[in-house]
Amino acid sequence: MRALFYHTAREWSGSARAFDIAARGLGARGWEVAAVCAPGSAVERRLTHGAYEVFAPPRGGGSLMRGMRLRRLLRDRFVEVVFVHTEAEHYDASIAQFLAGRGAVVRRVPAGGAVRLGVRGRLALRLTTGGFLFTTREDLDAAGTVALQRLEPVVAELGVPVERYDAARVVQEPQRVGARTIVCISDRTSKVRVAVALRTMALLAPRHPELRLVLMGPGSDDAAYRMHAAALGITSSVHHLGVPADHYDALRAADLGWVTATQDDLAFGCLDLMAMGAPVIVEQDALARHYVPDGIAGMLLPHRDPSATAALVTGVLAREEQRRAMGNAGRGRVAREFSDAAMVEAFERAASAARDRLRWRST
């Protein structure tokens, strides 16, 4: 039982994290697992933890050249299934599997994402057996007939190990006495939503000097955000973490979590904060509703209105008992419905179907 995770993006993200959790989990279940990523990237640095082998071949050349390089690895390691995210990765891996004469390719659709099959995607499905792995049942339903390839589609809800948050939860920072901290989880798509968070903070800061906003995630330490905070006069109240080496440690200060990211980063942001016992506020959409029950584990923001958001944040921070109840409800929800064990089990179902030719659909 051999699986490979092929991820070409250089920046660490929720999608890379999903593959890491799945690879670790499959390895613990007896699978021989490896990952291929971009050389010298943040992903390579994060994945070199020793739980499985990581390869970072040179990235020059087109899809055929990349496929031929990948073919050698597939043949040497007898890889039966390759997991990918993007259409380009799907095409590369399909070329490699076709040339190696081996197994199938499973394309994971990020949370809230849609399957779009361009020319390369359609060619990939002709070259070798392919299937799709979805994050939510809603994503699968939205995909329609495109999901009905030669492999049965599988839903693998993202999950986190709740027990790993316990150590961070009990540690308190001395400087937090009397302080209130909002941890805002962002990604590269978050510019407008982070701007709302900064304007909200500017409205709150005069009456709540003890309040601080911590921005974390890809791009959260960009100069544009620093300049915006300076223009609003809240530089001293805003901290820019970027992508922290230890996100458990970074989250422990959160009295309230604000998720401005999208797709996998939104999903993991909500799960991380809820597992840490922090109420979550997030702009309302279908994916946010999937993770955060409004008024129970957090609050869904109906529109991008800094004044209304400031009033909501003030109310949540002022009511400690309500905040604690929301945090406990969120943590219980993650433990019940979003465990990493269930996520790995779903990945294993997809991998097992991909390696078993008797379970491939005829075309």
N, C-alpha and C positions, 0 to 999 in steps of 0.2 A: 504494500500500500504506500504509494509515493505521490506526493503532491508538491507543486511549485507555485509560489505566489509571485507574479510579475507586476511590478509597480514602477513606473518610469518618472513620476513627478519628483522634483527635487525637494520640495518643501514638505515638512511634516504636516499631516492633516488628519482629520477624522477617518478618511478612507484608508490611509496608511495604518492608522491605529487599528482599524477593523481587521485588516489583514494580519497584523501582528498578533492580536488576540486569538484569531482563528488558527494561525500557524502554531502558536504556543500550545493551544488546546489540542490540536490534532497530534502534535508531537507527544503530548502527555498520554494520548490514547493509542500510541503505538505506530503512528504513521511516520514515515521518513519524509521530512519536510525541508524545503529550501526556499530561499527568496532571491529574486533578482531585482536590483534597484540601480539607480543612477550613481556612477562613481563620484565620490567626494561630496555627496549630497547630505542634507540634514537627515533624510530617511536612512541612508547608509549608517550614519553615526548612531541613530536611535536603535537600529536593528542589530547592531553588533554587541548583543548582550550574551551570546553564547547558547541560547536556547535552541537554535537551529542554524544551519549554514546559510551564509549570506554571500552572494556573488554580485560584483559590480563591474561588468564588462564595459569596454569603451562603447560610446554611443554613436560613433560616426557611421555614415552610410544610410541607405534607405531601408525600407521595410524588409526587402529581400535579404540584405546584408545582416540586419538585426535578426531575422528569422534563421539564417544559417548559423549565426553564432549561438543562438538559443537552441538550435537543433542539437548541437554537440553536447550541450548540457543535458538535454532531455534523453539522448541516447546513452550517455555515460551513466546517468543516474536512473535510467528506466522509469522516467516520470510518466505517470498515467493520466494525470489531470493537472491543468494549469488554470489558476484563477487570475482574472484581470479585471480592470475597471473601465478603461476607455475603448473606443472603437479602434484607435491606432494600436493599442496593446493587444486587442482581440485579433487584429489582422496579423501582427508580428507572431503571436503565439500559434495561430492557425497555420501559418506558413511553416513554422518550426515543427509542429506536430505532423503536418502533412509530409515534410521531408524526412522526419524521423520514423514515420510509419507507426506512430504510437497512439495515444489516447485522445481525450476530448479537451475542450476549452470551456470554462464556465465564466461568464461575464457577470460581475456583481454590479447591480444598479444602486447608486448611493441613495440614502434615505430621502424620500421626496423627489427623486429624480425620475426622468422618463427615458425610455429606450428609443433612441433615434438611430435608424439603420441607414447609413449612407452607402456609397459604392463599396468601400472597404469592408464595412460590416456585413454586407450581403455576400461579398466574396469570401469572407472569413467563414461564414456558415456553409458555403459550398466546399471549401477546402477540407474541413474536418468537422466532426460532430461537435455541436455547440449547444449551450443552454444558458439560462439566466437565473441569477440568484437575486431575489428582491428583499428589501429590508422590512417592508410592511405589507399586509394583505391589500391595503388600498393601492399601493404601488403596483402590485401584481394585477389587480383588477383594472387599473388604468391602462396597463400595457396591452390588454386585449389579446388578439391572435398573434402578435409579434412574439409573445412569450412561448408560444407552442412550437418550439423547435424539436430537435430529436431527443432532447433531454427534458424530463418533467421539470417544470419550474419549481423552485424551492423558496420559501420565505424564511429568512434568517434575521430575526429581530436583533438589533444591537443590544449588547449587555455588558455589564461591568461587575467586578467582584466586590460586593458591598463590604465584605469584611476587611478589605485592604484600606478602606477609608477610616477605620476605627482609630488607628494610631494618630492620624492627623487631627481627628475630631477632638481628642482629649488634650491636645497641646494648645496652650493659650499663649499668645504673645503679650509680654509685659506692657508694651506700648499701647495695647488696645483698651486699657482701662478708660472707660468713658467715651471711647470712640465707636463709630459705626462705619462699617465698610461694605460697599457695594462692589462685587467682583463682576466685571462685564466681560463676557467671552465673545470674541469677535473673530472674523476671518477676512480674507481679501475682498469679499463681497459686501462688507458691512459699513461702507463709508457713510451712507445716509443715515443708517440706524445708529451708528456711533455718534454722529453729529447730534442726533436727538438726545442721546444719553448725556453728551457734554452740555447741551443747552439746558437740559433738566437739572444737571448738577449746578449750573450757574444760577438757576432760580432757587435752589435749595441752600447753597453755600452761605448767603448772608445770615440766615436764621439758624443754620446748623453748621457752625464752624468745626464741629467734631467729625463731620461726615467726610469720607474720602472715597474716591472712585478708583478702582484698580482695573486697568485695561490689560487683558491678556489674550494671546492668540496671534496667528500670523498677521503681520502688518500693524499690530497694536502699538508698536514703538516707532511708527513712521513719523517723519518730521511734520507731515500735514496735520496729524492729530495734536502734536505738541503746539504747533502754531495756532490751531483753533482754540485749544485750552488757554493759551496765553492771551488771545484776543478777547476771550470771555472773562479774563481775570481770575482764573481758577487753577493756575499752574501748580500751586502748592497743594491743592486738594486732589490732583490727578496723578496717578502713578502708572507708568508704561512698562509692562513686563516683557512684552514680546512673547515668544514661546518658551515657557520656563522648563528647566531640566526636570523638575519634579512638580508635576501639576497637582499632586495630592497636597504638597506643602503650600503651594500657591493658593489653593482653595480654602485652606483651613480658616482664614481670616474672614470669610464671607458671612455677614449677617443677612445679606440678601444677594441673590444672583440675578444678573441681567444677561440674557443671551441675545446677541445681535447677529450671530453667525447663521449660516444656512446649511441645509442637507446634513451630511454626516457630522459636521462640526456643531450644528444646532443640536442634533440628537445627543451626541456625547456631552455637550455642554449642559443640557438639561439633566441627563443622567448623573453626571459628576456632581452637580450642585445638589440634586435631590439625595444622592447617596451620602453626601456630606451633611445632610440635614438642614440645608438652606432653602428657604422659599425661592421660587423662580418667577421672574417676570420676563415675558417674551411677547413679541408682536404676534398678534393672532393670525394664524393660517392653519391649514389642514395638518401639517406636520407638527406644529406647536401643540395643537389640540391632542394629537396622538400621544404626546409624552406628558403634558402638564394639564391635569384637570383644573379648570378655572375655579378659583376660590377654595380649592382643597389643598393642592400642593404648591400653589402659586397664583399669579394673576396674568391673564392674557390681555395685552394692550390692544384696544380696538382700532387705534389710528395713531399716527405720528404727531402727537400733540404734547409738547414739553410741559405745558401748564397742567394738563390733566394728569400726565404721568408723574409730575412732581407731587401733586396732591395724593395720588395713589401711594407713592413711595413713602411719603411722610406718614400716612396712616399705617402702613405695614410696619415701619420702623418704630412707631410710637406704641404699638400694641405687642408687647413682648410675648404674651401668652398666645396670641393668634399666630405670631411668627413661629413660635416653637411648635404649635400644633401643625402648621403647614409643613414645617421641616420634617416632623415625624411621619406625617402622611406621605410625603414624597419618598422618604427613605423606605418606608414599608412597601410602597408601590414598586420601587426599583427591585427590592428583594424578591417580591412575588412575581413580577411580570417581565423583568429585564435582566435576567442573570446571564453571566458570561457562559455558564455551563450549557444553558439552552441554546445560546448562539453557536457555540462550538458544535453541539449536536446537530444543528441544522446544516452547518458547513459540512459535517461528516456525511450527512445524508446526500448532499449534492455531490460530494467527492465519490462516494460509493456508487451512486448511479452513473457517474461519468466514467468510472473504470470498468463497469460491468456492461459489456457489449450486448448481453441478452436483454438489458433494460432500455436500450436505445430504440427510439421509435423509428419505424420505417418511413421513408419519404417517397 
